[in-house]
Amino acid sequence: MEFPVQTANPAKAESACLVVPVFKDGDLLPAAAKLDDASERLIGQLIERGDFDAKLGNVQLLPFAPGLSADRLMLVGLGERGKCQERAFIKALDAAFTAVAGLPVEDVAVAFTDVPVPERSIAWKARMTAEAAQRAVYRFDEFKSEKAPRPRLDKVALLLSDSEAAGEAREGARIGNAVGQGVAYTRTLGNLPGNICTPSYLADQAEQLGRESGGTLAVEILDEAALEELGAHSLLSVGRGSEQPSRLIVMKYQGADSADEAPHVLVGKGITFDTGGISLKPGEAMDEMKFDMCGAASVFGTAKAVLGIRPKLNLVFIVAAAENMPDGRATKPGDIIKTLKGLTVEVLNTDAEGRLVLCDALTYAERFEPASVVDIATLTGAAIIALGHHATGLLSNDDDLALDLLDAGEAAWDRAWHLPLWDEYKEQLDSNFADMANIGGRPAGTITAACFLSRFADKFPWAHLDIAGTAWTSGKQKGASGRPVGLLTQYLLDREEEARQVENES
């Protein structure tokens, strides 16, 4: 999708549809005021007469726009001016682009950069606009015999009142477009059924990304023989009950000037379907366990966004992929396995399998001598009980890293919440028969899961993102959300900016 920036009089913008946000108080923003003048106060009269209620998310399409060069005019309600924060801004964007996606138009012009959002720049508003446009046109209908007509939208012009901010708006839209594509890719991988999206399928996706990167992304796939030789018995134990072979997928991106610069590493849980293994899950909603690879999907989506943005960083993307099934070879409760790090684990519950694949992936990450490691996983139902479906759970062994991730979540409006990682919780993982157990009981389940992982992340700054509550939506709107691609991409962009500042100071 294209996102050109236009600084000319919006009344002269040639477009299939002009999208204009308005507040309930009727005090028009700069672009809307110019359009109102050119159309003989059409917008102002509609609001004054009550023909358009500008409450948040309301949309009204005017099929003819007298005095304007555009074919149509769409008004979008912003609600009360004093309540226009990030959430309201994005809700209005989503309402606008959902309506636009249903129109038979290929291009629109939007005036959302005019909207005052406290402490948010033009670049941020342009980025959110691009992400919202990509979100609205996303469809997953690959397996439907009769497909609904796809949105035709492929060009969104950003109407800008301040011509001096054009460069800032273009850069924001460029990043938003890349993040939006990454989110869409993550959603598609998450939405695919388990009989299609297997560990081998994810490996194929990595190789395809590598081919499309023009040599920027180097890909290595470790099959079961390589994992056995390596000693990654914990990862292998999870997939032992499945006919689908497990994989460790490694993608390396070199964007820094020096190949020796320490990379930032993202590690994704890729359980392509989770029955619970011998500790079998209840049948209700088990179909949603195809989403148990959304951590891996977010790593793929972030890699795609990175390839679109091309930051000057060295990065490593690792995906631990397996299918958790019950058969005669499956790991049993009470079995003891040896991890790649050499620690032994008593498996008390085979449905706590995500940490068993991640622990070997975290140990594998040591070889890159990373600047930071962030793992992303749909790890615990307890995260949903603690935080619901709004915030991603964040735990870390490094307070600076945790703050960086929290800041990135706020900037990308893909927020996380910091939970404690105290030594007292680690005692719940004590085992009579091995170095540790893989579960610590019901209390503080999200925290004890992270405590388990922390034993394998003692050589680098590490953070864990539990996305069990944010990776997908259940019910009528069931589907993958694409989170936390926005947070992860922003975190990496912030590291690029940090490196640039250090270089300028030296």
Disulfide bonds with the S-S distance in Angstrom:
none
